[in-house]
Amino acid sequence: MPGHFGIARVKDEALAASATETIVQIVAATNHRVKVVAWGVYFAGTSVTAQPVQATLQKQTSAGTSSALTVEQWQAPDDDTFDTAALQDFTAEPTKSGWEHPTRVHPQAGYEIWFPEGKEPTIEAGGRAGVEVITPAGVNPNCTAFIVFEE
């Protein structure tokens, strides 16, 4: 269904120092592709001199070990349900393969990007995309992350 926008977001997840963690992942249904319209991360760290966190939107090929996350409507008045699923609370990391959009973010700041129309990363039917963060030594901020998508 074109123009059906959703958001998968995780709020205030505590991150460990020197760790790699997927914060949120979306999973396209087996019968259609999904466009990633936007993604972002925000950190609530305490040190102004801390090294930046690496944050990456990436194509992922497995679920790892995780829990379900409710997908919400994004600027849509309808009550349709989404075919796209979302995951959070990863205790084992998903595998990654394919495209990625990396950046570095100060642990007291945030980053988000809205892709231009026609330039959005696409997840194939049954595919996955997630936001992964890698914290440096001594950096353990709380993290909020989201993925806005169109199905």
N, C-alpha and C positions, 0 to 999 in steps of 0.2 A: 504494500500500500504506500505509494509515494506521498511524501509530505507528512509522514507520521513520525514525529520527533520524540525521542525519549532521552532520559538522563540516568546514568548509573553513578551514584556518588557515595563515597565513604567519608565520614566525618571523624576527625580527632583520633586517628589511629596512632598509638605510641610506637615509635620506631626504635630499634636497638642500634647502638653504635656499631660501626664496621660490619654492616649487614646489607644483604640484597633482599628486597621484599616487593612482591607484586601487591599493590594496594587494591586495585579494582580491575576486573576483566569483564568484557562483554562477549557473548557467544551468539553468533548468527544462527538462525533456524536452518534446518537442512534444506529448505525449499527456496531461500532467497538470500541475496547479498545485503550487506549493511554498509552505509557510508558513515565514517567518523567525521562529524561536523566540527567538533572541538574537543579539546582535552585540557586539563590543568591540574596543578598541584599547589598547595599552600602549606607552609610550615610554620610552626609556633615554637621556635627554638629560643634559647636563653642567652647565647653567646654572640656578641657582635663581631668577634674575631674568628669565629669558627669557619672551617673550610666549607665550600658549597657541596650540596647534595646533587648527585647525578639523577636526573629524572628522565624517563624514556617512555614514549608511547611505542609499542612494538607489537608486531604480529606474533602470536603465541600459538603453539600447536597442541597443548594439552591443558587440562584443568589444574594440574598439581593436586594438592589437597586443600580444599576450601569449603566455604559455606555459601548458600544462596543469598542473593541480595535482591531486594525488590526494585524493579525498574519503575521510574516515575514518568509522568507526562512532562514534556518540555514545551511550554507555550502552546498547548493544544487543548481546546475546550472539550474534545470528545472523550467518551468513556471506553474507547476500544482497548482491548488488551494487546500487549506486545508479544510478538513471536521471539524477539531477541531476549535472551536471558542474561543475568549478571551474577558475578561471584565476588566474594570478599573473604577476609580472615584466612589468608593463606598460611598453612603450616608447612607445606612442601611446595617449592616453586614450580611453576609451569615451565615447559620447554619453550624456547623461542626460535623462530626461523623466518627469515624474510625481511620485510621492510621495518625500519625503525626511525623514530624522530626523537633524538636525544637533546638534552639541554642540561645546564648546570644552574642551580638555584641556591641563593644564600638561605641558610636555615631559619632566617627570620623574615623571609619574603615568600612570594608566590610567583607563579608563571602560568599563563594560559594562552592558547592559540586557537583562533577560529580560522579554519581553512577556507580559502576562496572557493566559490562555487565552481564545480568542475575539477577542482584540485584535491578533493577530499580522499584520504586513504580509504580503500574499500576492503572489506572483509568478505571473502567468498562464502557461499552457502556452507553452513556448518563450521565456519572458521572462527577464530578468536583474536581479540586484541586486548592488551592490558597496559596499565601504567605501572612501571617498575621503578623503584627508587633504590639507590645505593648510597648508604651513609658512610662518611669517612670516620676514622677513629675519633672518639671523643664527641661525636655529634649524634644526639638522640632526640630530635624534636618530635612533636606530634604532627601528624600529616592529615590533610584533607585532600582528596583527589576525586576527579570526575571525568566521565566521558559522555559527550552529547553525541547522539547518533540519529540517523534517518533510516527507516526501513520502508 
